[in-house]
C-alpha cells in the first residue's frame, strides 16, 4: 500500500488510489483545493492514518528542507517513514528527504528529482556562504548584509 501525497489524490484515477495510505490532514487540504474531488475521495477505500511527525521533522531539518514543508507534507512523510511504504509525491523537498534516507519514492505526474540537494546561507552582499544550520536568515559575519537560504552549488 503506497503513501499518497495530495497531488496523487487530485490527479490519479480513482482505481489507482484504492488501498493507498493517506493522512487525515489531507482531507481538509482537498476540501480547500477541490471540494468535489474531496467528496469523491471520502467515498473510496483508503487507509486514513495519523502519525507523529517528530522523525519526519528531524529528517527534513537534516536536509534543510523543513521550512519548505507544510504540516500536511510532514504528516505524509511521517506516514511513509513509519509504515516503510513507498511515497508518491511531486514535492521535490519530500523527495529530497526520502532520497537522503534511502526511502523509496516516486513522482505522481512531474519528473522525479535527479539528485540530492543541500542548502546553504549565502550573503547577498559579498556572496560568502556557510552551511545552513537552520533556515533562519542571518546577517553575514563578513559584511553584515542579509544571508539568504539557497541551494548549495556543490
Buried (B, 14 or more C-beta within 10 A) or exposed (E): EBBBBBBBBBEBEEEEBEEBBBBEBBBEBBBEEBEEBBEBBEEEEBBEBEBEBEBBBEBBBEBBBBBBBEEBBBBBBBBBBBBEBBBBBBBBBBBBBBBBBEBBBBBBEEEEBEEEBBBBBBBEEEEBBBEBEEBEEBEBEEEEBEBEBEEEEE
